[in-house]
Amino acid sequence: MYPALEVHGLVNRFGSQLVHDGLDMEVREGEVFGIVGGSGSGKSVLLRSILGLQRPQAGTVRIAGADITHMSAAQLRPVKARYGVAFQQGALYSGLTVLQNVQLPMIEYLELPATALDELALLKIRLVGLSAEAVHKFPAELSGGMVKRAALARALALDPGLLFLDEPTSGLDPVSAAAFDELVLYLHGHLKLTIIMITHDLDSIFRTCNRVGVIVDGRMESDTLERIVEHPHPWIQAYFHGARARARLGAVHGA
Amino acid sequence: MAVEVRRSAQGLTLELTGEWGAQQLTALEAQLAAVDVGAAQQVQIATSGVTRLELSGAWVLREFVRRARAAGAVVSFNDGPPDQLGLLDETLKEAEESTAAPPAAAAAGPEATGTLASLGRRAVNAARDLIEGLAFLGRVSLTFLASLTQLKRLRPISVARHVYDTGMTAMPIVALIAFLISVIIAYMSAQQLRGLGADIYVVDLVAIGVLRELGVLLTSIIVAGRSGSSFAAELGSMQLNEEVDALIATGVDPFEVLVLPRVLGLVIALPLLTIVADLIGLTGGALLCRYLLDMPLTQYVNRVTEAISPSTFWVGLFKAPVFAMLIALAGCYRGMQVRGSARELGRLVTVAVVQAIFLVILADALFAVLFMKMNI
């Protein structure tokens, strides 16, 4: 069985600035994999390369065994139906209601009768914990937490096996962020998803991730959560052992 | 084949196989819909052959189970019901209890319908729009008066940028259009007047037409399309991005830094563009008279000075700042109205351009009547 995602020797360069210098990464089926890195370390560029929004200068990106870096748009289409993406700012289509946002991928990919379309979209919306009132609202009328949930509902529209979450808890209050973590775990458990999550939120990482990949110096150091915190690289040390992280580490090692 | 049905004395046995995901949904629905549960007392479902049961597939199965139960059959699963069904039950329980009040009803509301009501609504909206537009003009005027106390508050650098953006960069297209329009007038009138032996009056038509009306009018229409839309789009996307709110929160008046420089910039730029259009228009007329009518250049110049009175040029130029005001106000007003969505932005940019052009032509018509009454 192929890994859910495999990135090998990824190189991304903008002018003289080298963002990724032979980055390797592997995410196994059923994992919650956290991607961590400093600002400007190339997390977004990595995500864009994986999603096929940007062609890397070198390297391969395999999703469920299929190398997407050399595919045409037509070949990419079925691959794209197998993963869902929840963007950082939601990227909800501002002219469509929440329901229509969730239905859009279904309309594009599936031929469904109108009732099934409505009910399935409602199902996805209920699943992420949005109330019935939110269904017919436009994105501008939603709170930050609701936008994140609506984006997640849209990402789940096609029953993907692989889910990308870009900073899912950024901009949320700690209570909403914790609730979102529980939602991610709930979906991971019940839908047997593989989840790849870019995040800075240490609480989120400790609560949800099985393994963590840290982007340092254009490469990725990845390991289990327990082992990565012991990695000697100064940035990783600073990240996991800074003042903000100590309290949580105590919790991990105590357990 | 995803569903195999066997009938026995007690009822039905369904053997499910293959992938049950979103991609197979249409086929699955059709196959399950074809299963007749009417006479069956028992429905046995075996799911061991399903390689992948996803949420959409589970939903279709759940709908079938509900239908069978509603028809009076006892539904049981050979290997126990799959997890996914439990998840669906949990998720949809609340929703189905509250289906008594469908959400669509809330959206419709107690609004009156019918032709008369919609006519009334339009009239009220139009009146409100007009009042709000006047309020906008008032606010811009007050901001202008308040800014006159200090040069810094007139934002000269910002004004200069808008003069450049709306004026300098529009010069090539304005010049080209002015040239072409003078060619059109000269050509058309030459055809008509030649038969009467009155070729010389072609010059009158070109000179008066370009200087008094067409130079300024066409320039204004081009500028309405170029700058009216860009004002509306700029301010509108700033609204969407909460940049306008950020200005207000910082204690900076968006009318002072965003609207007024645009209005002033265009009020300066449009008369300058009009002068360019006039010049090029007359030049175009001269070229055409030279090559089409074989009229020497000196005769053309003499005829132009005879045809126009000293006021002709100024009548045209006088209108330019007024048109500029209308265009800039329409663009900024609609831009500041944008809320919420990209679609709204598109709609209001369109409205801005259409209204700017309409207002320019309306004002031009009023000027024509006014100047005639004044014998200018």
HADDOCK unambig.tbl for C-alpha pairs under 7 A between the chains (distance, minus, plus):
assign (segid A and resid 94 and name CA) (segid B and resid 341 and name CA) 4.62 0.50 0.50
assign (segid A and resid 94 and name CA) (segid B and resid 342 and name CA) 5.93 0.50 0.50
assign (segid A and resid 95 and name CA) (segid B and resid 341 and name CA) 5.41 0.50 0.50
assign (segid A and resid 95 and name CA) (segid B and resid 342 and name CA) 6.20 0.50 0.50
assign (segid A and resid 95 and name CA) (segid B and resid 343 and name CA) 5.41 0.50 0.50
assign (segid A and resid 110 and name CA) (segid B and resid 23 and name CA) 6.44 0.50 0.50
assign (segid A and resid 111 and name CA) (segid B and resid 26 and name CA) 6.64 0.50 0.50
assign (segid A and resid 112 and name CA) (segid B and resid 26 and name CA) 6.10 0.50 0.50
assign (segid A and resid 120 and name CA) (segid B and resid 56 and name CA) 6.89 0.50 0.50
assign (segid A and resid 123 and name CA) (segid B and resid 92 and name CA) 6.86 0.50 0.50
assign (segid A and resid 126 and name CA) (segid B and resid 91 and name CA) 6.09 0.50 0.50
assign (segid A and resid 127 and name CA) (segid B and resid 91 and name CA) 5.78 0.50 0.50
assign (segid A and resid 140 and name CA) (segid B and resid 340 and name CA) 4.96 0.50 0.50
assign (segid A and resid 140 and name CA) (segid B and resid 341 and name CA) 6.90 0.50 0.50
assign (segid A and resid 158 and name CA) (segid B and resid 22 and name CA) 5.86 0.50 0.50
assign (segid A and resid 159 and name CA) (segid B and resid 21 and name CA) 6.93 0.50 0.50
assign (segid A and resid 159 and name CA) (segid B and resid 22 and name CA) 6.18 0.50 0.50
assign (segid A and resid 159 and name CA) (segid B and resid 54 and name CA) 6.39 0.50 0.50
assign (segid A and resid 159 and name CA) (segid B and resid 55 and name CA) 6.41 0.50 0.50
assign (segid A and resid 159 and name CA) (segid B and resid 56 and name CA) 6.92 0.50 0.50
